[in-house]
């Protein structure tokens, strides 16, 4: 789905605020650490538990990358516009 530039800029700005928010980063790290601790602390026969925790961790990382992709897309639009205005 192609979004209009103004929407990408708005989403990118919001995503950047989330990714730079101290509370978000503390919660992100805490959740990641809890997932990793559950994996490391599991018993050898607890394969399903490790898979579940790994899946949770990958989803969290994927969400973070999705936010970062909006930030990058917004920066690309801004840089493109800036580059075009410099040429004028």
C-alpha positions, 0 to 999 in steps of 0.5 A: 500500500502506497501512502501519500508523502504527508502521511509518511512524514507524519508517521515518521515523526511519530515513530521517531518520537516513540523510538527516542522516548526514554520510557519506551526504551526502558520498557523495550529493554526490560521486555527483551531482557525478560524474554532472553532470561526465560530462554536462558533459564528454561530446561532442556525439555522446554522447547516450546517455551523457548520458541514462544519467547523467541517469537515474542522477542522477534515480534518486538524487534520487528515492530521496532524495525517497522517504526524505524522504516517510517523514520527512514522513509520520512527522512528520505522525503525531507532530504529529497525535498531539500535536495530539489530546493537546493537545485532550484 
